[in-house]
Amino acid sequence: MSRMKEISENVIIDSWLEHFLRTPRQFNEPHEADAELIEIPGDSNHYFAITIDTVAEEITTGLYKDPYTMGWVTVMACLSDLAAVGAEPLGMVVSVSVESGRDKTFTKSIAQGMEDACRTLGIFILGGDTNITPTISLTGCAIGIVPRKKVITRCGCKPEDALFITGGVGAGNALGLVRLANMPDDYFPEESYRPVARLKEGQLLRNYATCFMDTSDGLLTTLDQLMRLNALGFIIHCDWEKILSPQVLEFCNHTKTPHWLMTAGPHGEFELLFTIPSKKENEFLSEAQSHGINPIRLGRVQQTPVVSLALPSGQRVNVDVAPLRNLLYTVEGDLKRFLKEFIAFGKKWGLEEKMNEN
């Protein structure tokens, strides 16, 4: 756990936690779960799962321009946190802060994005709050319940566990690259970014997984956080045709963007990354397929606490994700500098040269 302090975001979270008294009713420790797990008075069989998320930075930086996207992601981000603890949602509340001059068409589109996200997953917005502010800020808070005997957090994987993900990744980073590099919007249209929280998958994983976490911050960031929490590493087989979603593969081919970049950026989707004991792998896959779930096998857990990329060339590269995760803080919010240094990580890791070797 000491390696958690190498990451700026973890340090910031801990600096806030220093000021708050911890309730004895809380099951999870800091950083250990995507949602907070709390005892329910009078119910010894379940925990409350509660989470909160704000969409603001993505709006002010121009990552999201479509108000429908803003509303959609506000809902899905919260529900994804519930999915990542295997929760059954009870509903959510929202707080909407917009400028005084915004017209009703704009705010209606935000609301429609929220409502369509809810309808997609069969949950409801129970209420909330509205405010007039200088910039847009949208916050969602979702609650659910989890059986105590089936609680899975980010901690618990073992060496040789199989590593899976619920679906292809890269859409979030493709959109991010289009925005930061000022590419034409039609290279990766914003309406292509409609990630869906994996609630059904999370509930199934309660019966099999040893740990899981959602990929809202990107694949490599998620792997790095799990590595630090579990003091174990991961070997990832870089089969890009399986790992990246079809639309992201098309984007990479069209723009000549290296595939690995789509896994390294900090703007992900809401897939679930999870580990399964090898002895349960076949049983899990059989039940998953019976529910219409088709997870992608990424690799396995290894004893050495490092993220290793097994490249198509046959070579293996150990990547230090910490400088990449800390980059936004290092460049002090300078997005042009961030993009330049972000792309340079492939050379620092030696990825480009090794991927071109026979």
Stockholm file with secondary structure:
# STOCKHOLM 1.0

chainA/1-358         MSRMKEISENVIIDSWLEHFLRTPRQFNEPHEADAELIEIPGDSNHYFAITIDTVAEEITTGLYKDPYTMGWVTVMACLSDLAAVGAEPLGMVVSVSVESGRDKTFTKSIAQGMEDACRTLGIFILGGDTNITPTISLTGCAIGIVPRKKVITRCGCKPEDALFITGGVGAGNALGLVRLANMPDDYFPEESYRPVARLKEGQLLRNYATCFMDTSDGLLTTLDQLMRLNALGFIIHCDWEKILSPQVLEFCNHTKTPHWLMTAGPHGEFELLFTIPSKKENEFLSEAQSHGINPIRLGRVQQTPVVSLALPSGQRVNVDVAPLRNLLYTVEGDLKRFLKEFIAFGKKWGLEEKMNEN
#=GR chainA/1-358 SS CGGGGGSHHHHHHHHHHTTSCCCTTBCSCTTSCSSEEEEETTEEEEEEEEEEEEECHHHHTTSCCCHHHHHHHHHHHHHHHHHTTTCEEEEEEEEEEECTTCCHHHHHHHHHHHHHHHHHHTCCEEEEEEEECSSCEEEEEEEEEEEGGGCCCSCCCCTTCEEEESSCBCHHHHHHHHHHTTCCGGGSCGGGCCCCCCHHHHHHHTTTCSEEEECTTCHHHHHHHHHHHHTCEEEEECCHHHHBCHHHHHHHHHHTCCTTHHHHSSCCCCCEEEEECGGGHHHHHHHHHHTTCCCEEEEEEESSSSEEEECTTSCEEEECCHHHHTHHHHTTTCHHHHHHHHHHHHHHHTHHHHHTCC
#=GC SS_cons         CGGGGGSHHHHHHHHHHTTSCCCTTBCSCTTSCSSEEEEETTEEEEEEEEEEEEECHHHHTTSCCCHHHHHHHHHHHHHHHHHTTTCEEEEEEEEEEECTTCCHHHHHHHHHHHHHHHHHHTCCEEEEEEEECSSCEEEEEEEEEEEGGGCCCSCCCCTTCEEEESSCBCHHHHHHHHHHTTCCGGGSCGGGCCCCCCHHHHHHHTTTCSEEEECTTCHHHHHHHHHHHHTCEEEEECCHHHHBCHHHHHHHHHHTCCTTHHHHSSCCCCCEEEEECGGGHHHHHHHHHHTTCCCEEEEEEESSSSEEEECTTSCEEEECCHHHHTHHHHTTTCHHHHHHHHHHHHHHHTHHHHHTCC
//
